[in-house]
Amino acid sequence: MKLEKLVGDRFKERPADCQIDSHAIMLKGGYIKHVANGIYSLYTPLKRVTKKIEQIIREEMDAIDGQEVMFPVVMPASLWEESGRYESIGSELLRFTDRNDNKMVLGMTHEEAAVHLVREYGSSYTKYPFMIYQIQTKFRDEARPRGGLIRVREFTMKDAYSFHTSQEDLEQYYDKCHKAYERIFARAGVPEVVSVKSDSGMMGGSVSHEFMLLTPIGEDSIAICSECGYSANMEAADSIIENVKDEISANMEKVHTPDSHTIEEVCGYLNMPVEKACKAVVYQRNMDDSYVVVFLRGDIEVNETKLRNFLGAEIHPAVITEESGIVAGFIGPVGITDKCTVLFDNSLKNTNNMVCGANEEDYHFTGLDLDRDVQNVEYHDFAKIKDGGICPVCGKKAITVSRGIEVGNIFQLGTKYTKTMGMTYLDKDGAVKTPIMGCYGIGVGRLAASVCEAHHDEYGPIWPMAIAPWQVHLCAVRADNAEVKATADKFYEDLTNAGVEVIYDDRKVSAGFMFSDADLIGCPLRVVISPRNLKEGCFEISARDKSFSIKCPVEESLAKIRELIAQMNTSL
């Protein structure tokens, strides 16, 4: 392709209001154009990148016996009513009515459509196991789109659904898919992606993993053990706190703490460390606004995902009213109102001589010993794991908390969808059984943006050979020179005939302008044909990542480029 014919402009200046490099690069380099909040059009270079990513995905899904299908973008609400998600999912699901007043939805995920497609087919045990997948546009009415293609509302996704007759068979296939994902990310140029234990969220199921690209701009927090390699999303990471009781438990005493509402104010007033405080965090259930009070150690934060999962309900930070019986800023477990659900975090196990609210304005208790002073305490894990915390696997204080972008996820769904939607099969003994499902997703646009985020410099992206929009960027410096133009035209033809993907810049512009555009397009190899090079009887071949720059004799250049392409493809 000739660069002068490439639709889309490239810009010298970084766009305003772009906090994330990949977002800025894709706008600046003519990859995407903003249409609406969280919605983008893709220009040719990015379309070529995503097409290659999709091909890698297809090859790896087909290799584990996946069968490609296509589900509709628009679905009747009745499918989602069957599964129960039409009501349980919030405003992320776009609901509307058609001209005949039928309730419809835009697909944000396709579990319901997958079950609908195969529930008659899968009526006998002889049909199992099988996996179907699609690469399809989806819409999720995301509240806070950000970072260009990192978090959008409309997106292209590969989603796959496997069906099994036993948990053992699902686990075996889940492991196959986990390995396939590792191959996909390695082939796409981000082998550094890590698999972490995650929370299943709205998808349901008991086991799930996210695949994370570690980067400071990531919106997810990941706990990683430097000793044993344990990794988990913060939402799912087990928090382990070890406390050592003081040898003597003091008597509990009520003390006056005027104008001390926060843990820091109270502990400062009483000259106590925050680790010696029993903190209260208050929520309300969305369904009925009933109050939930979580007590935990003063230096520990509530993990709201764990709390939601424990309650089986959506929650929001509480608005404490006078009628609630809760004394804001002075809440404690001794004498607390029975109008609320009271929960205790594991971080309070084996503690004594703690300070807590006295459920009375301007008063706290000191000397709290939960095992002595509160009846029937049950401890559960409601806490966020801390940097430097204890690893749940090896038990060492080796947890580090990093940021990451989620580029894929896999779930063991169990019978959540097949059961509610009435999918059954007859086993070999004639008994009616419910099949078990797995679900496996990769965001194509997000993966492209993540690769750009992982591999770029101040000038533009450094695309891996496997997904680069073109393999070679051919620059005819001084295209007004007849010899340069003729030689470059011939080499462009030779490259094209050899099956090399090449973008050819023969514009009559300065070398600096030409190279700046080449940096923004980010092809792995650059070939420069110039009067100086021709005088020496060679072409200049260089890598976009600046790892090498060589002068190659003209007659050997085609073979050298094909050799370099092969090397750069196999080095992933």
Secondary structure, 3 states (H helix, E strand, C coil): CEHHHCCCCCCCCCCCCCCCHHHHHHHHCCCEEEEECCEEEECHHHHHHHHHHHHHHHHHHHHCCEEECCCCCEEEHHHHHHHCHHHHCCCCCCEEECCCCCEEEECCCCHHHHHHHHCCCCCEHHHCCEEEEEEEEEECCCCCCECCCCECCEEEEEEEEEEECCHHHHHHHHHHHHHHHHHHHHHCCCCCCEEEECCCHHHCCCEEEEEEEECCCCCEEEEEECCCCCEEECCCCCCCCCCCCCCCCCCCEEEECCCCCCHHHHHHHHCCCHHHEEEEEEEEECCCCCEEEEEEECCCCECHHHHHHHHCCCEEECCCCHHHCCCCCCCCCCCCCCCEEEEEEHHHCCCCCEEEEEEECCEEEEEECHHHHCCCCCEECCECCCCCCCCCCCCCCCEEEEEEEEEEEEEEEECHHHHHCCCCEECCCCCEECCEEEEEEEEHHHHHHHHHHHCEECCEECCCCCCCCCCEEEEECCCCCHHHHHHHHHHHHHHHHCCCCEEEECCCCCHHHHHHHHHHHCCCEEEEECHHHHHCCEEEEEECCCCCEEEEEHHHHHHHHHHHHHHHHHCC
